[in-house]
Amino acid sequence: MPLFEYTAIADNNEGHTETGRIVAKDKLEAFDKLRRRELRLVRLKKIEGISAIFKKLSADIK
């Protein structure tokens, strides 16, 4: 499964920015998983190559 890095804003009034990694089969599934965690204004970047294999082990959302 592909790995994405995300940057999002928490859905509270404080404007807290959250970053991390998420494992999802495509961007739509990644957006859906982040929406369930009440995050908005999401930016996704796909991670590819050997670094993705190692970073997948420590992903924040699986």
N, C-alpha and C positions, 0 to 999 in steps of 0.2 A: 504494500500500500504506500502511496506517496506521502511525503512529509511536507507540511507547510509551516512557515513562521507567520505568526499573526501579531498585529498591533490593534488594540480595540479600546474603546472607552466604556467604562462600567456604566450601567443604566441608572445610576443614582445621580443626585444633583451635584456631587462633589467634583466630577470630571476626572476621576481617577483613570489613568492610562495603564493598561495591562498588556504585557508582551509575553510570548511563549511559543511553544511548538505544539502542533496538533497532527495526529495521524488520521487521514480520511481518504476514501477512495477517489474523491474528486472535490472541486471547490464548493459545489452545492452542499455536499455532506458536511464539509468543514464549516460553512456558514450556518448550517442548521445546528450543529453541535455548539457553536459559539452563541447562537441566539438562545438556546436552551439555558445557557449560563448567564443570560441577561446582559450580553455585551452588544454594543452597537458601534457604528462607524468603523467597521472591520476592514483592515488591509491584510491581504494574504500574499505570501511570496513562496513559491514552490522551491524546495531544496532538492537538488539533484546531485548525483555522484556519490563518491565514497563517503563524504562527510554526512550525507543523509542516512547512510546505514548506521553510523555510530550515534548520530543525534537522535535517531528513532528510538533507541534504547532508553533515552532520558526525556522522552516527550512529555509535556505537561498534560495533554488530553489525548486519550487513546480511544 
